[in-house]
């Protein structure tokens, strides 16, 4: 490969964002996401919500996809009644990101889901979510941290084989696991903190926010998988398969 792989990152769509003298609708992405892609060796591209019918064409022009954190997934997407503690829906973003996930899975494009992105990956594969859990948000509007424990023999376990403290801010989590997913890390209270699809394609979701920390290993693994795929190389053996 002659250049760095192009990694698309999904974005927020906010009705009123302010900068300078302006207050306008804006497609937003916290700067930690593109910076993490860049630090990990990739080129970052923002993917604002679009017509879901364009997802396959969009993913076809990318080497890897990141589904970023953000608002709660609409419970209707997994057949549940809305809890009073679930945030307002973001229908355009739900539809777009579900389409991106579907296109990435169908094409074998390396895929990383972060926080909401992990939850949406689970929903895309038929899973459900816990709509509220306590103890994973320390203070509203401020990231906290807790330890996650990798599951040996998983792809995430190969990326980060030791217990590690991670930046975290979420109040929802995986409940029923989606089809084909396995849990690859847990929080100390047993909450699933990473999920993945075993097999040739590189698919991982993490509940925490690596873009808010110093550990680039998860994003670097995505970038390396994207580079290898472009070159037609194997990015590593399937950890779930015998050598």
Beta strands, then each sheet from edge to edge (+ up, - down):
strand 1: 6-10
strand 2: 12-19
strand 3: 22-28
strand 4: 43-47
strand 5: 64-67
strand 6: 110-114
strand 7: 129-130
strand 8: 144-150
strand 9: 164-168
strand 10: 173-174
strand 11: 181-187
strand 12: 192-197
strand 13: 203-206
sheet 1: 4+ 1+ 5+ 6+ 13+ 12- 11+ 8- 9+
sheet 2: 2+ 3-
sheet 3: 7+ 10-
end
